[in-house]
Amino acid sequence: MAAFYGRAVGLKTHIWANNTRSAILLAGFPVLLVLILYGVQLILMGLGVLPGTGRGLDADMARAAEWLGWTVPTAAGIALIWFVIAYFGNQMMIDAMTGARRVERRNEPELYNLLENLSISRGVRTPSLRIIEDPSLNAFASGLHEGRYSVTVTRGLMNSLNRDEMEAVLAHELTHVINRDVRTMVIASIFAGIISVIAELVFRGLFYVRGGGKDNKNAGPLILIGFAIAAIGFVLAAAIRMTLSRTREYVADAGSVELTKNPDAMISALRKVSGRSQLRAPDEVQGLFLDNNPDQNGFMDMFATHPPIEKRIAALVEFAGGRDLAPTSVPTT
C-alpha cells in the first residue's frame, strides 16, 4: 500500500511538474517569434529591401531592433487572427488533414462503450469518438476545452488490438484529456503553425526580392547574422514542440495503468504498435499521435516527437510492475 501511495504521489507530482514546464515552454513561442522577426529584418536590410543607416554594422542592427516596435505588434495581430481561426476550427482542420470521421455509439458500440466507461470512472464528460480508415496502428486525442475533446483511432488499431489493449490505448488518450496536456499540444501546434507560415511566406518572398543590397557595405554580415538568428528561432521552436510531446507520453502511459490497473495490456499494445504506426499527417498533428518515433537512435532521437517505444515499455516495467512478453504478432487485416 505504501509503495502504491508513493507511486500515486510521484505521478501527481510529475503531472504538476510537466504542466508547469509546458506553460514555461509555451511562453517561449512569442519570444521566438520576435527573434525570428528580428532575423528576417536583418536579412531584408542586407538585401536592400529595408533601408540601412549608411553607418556601421552596429547602427544597422540597432535600427532593425527599433523597427520591432511596429513589426512585432503587426505580426502579433496577424498571429492572433490565425490563432482565433485555429482555436475554433482546430478539430475540423485535424479531421481534414487525417481523414478522421466522427462515429456514434450505434456505429461502433464496443469501442464507444469502452471510452464511455473509462470516462465515467474518472467523472469526466465522454470525448467524441473518431475513426480514420487507415491500416496503420495509431490513435490521438485532440480538443481545447470541455465538450470539444475528441479521441481518434485508426481502423488498423481496432483490427489489431484485443479488448484489453484497446482499453489501455483509450485510457492513454483519455489521460491526455484529463491532464489537459492535449490542450497544451494543440496550442503548441497552432503556435508552430504560425511560425511555419510566417517562415514560408518570408523565405518564398526572398526569391522575388530585387533590392539594392550591394549598396550596403554591411549587406553580407547582415544577411549572415539574420539567417543565423532566424534559424536559431526555428530550431528552438521545433525543439520546444518536440519536448512537450515527448514528456507527456510517459505520463499518459502511467495514467493508462492507473485507469485500467493493467500495465501488461499497455505494454502489449505498444509492442503491436511499434513499427506499424506510420500515419500520414502534417508534422504539427503527428505530435499528438500515440506513437511517432521511427526507431531513431542517438543524436537523431533528440528530434523525434515521441520517446522510443522501448523506453516507454521499460518505464512501465520498472515503475508500473508490467511484464514485457515476447513481441506480439499483429493479425493481418
JOTABEL-V710385 format. One record per helix or strand of 3 or more residues. SS is the DSSP state (H for helix, E for strand). FROM is the first residue (numbers start at 1). LEN is the number of residues. If there is no record, write none. Layout:
BEGIN
((SS FROM LEN) (SS FROM LEN))
END
This chain:
BEGIN
((H 2 45) (H 57 42) (E 100 4) (H 109 14) (E 128 5) (E 139 4) (E 150 5) (H 155 6) (H 163 16) (H 181 26) (H 213 3) (H 219 42) (H 263 11) (H 283 4) (H 298 6) (H 309 12))
END
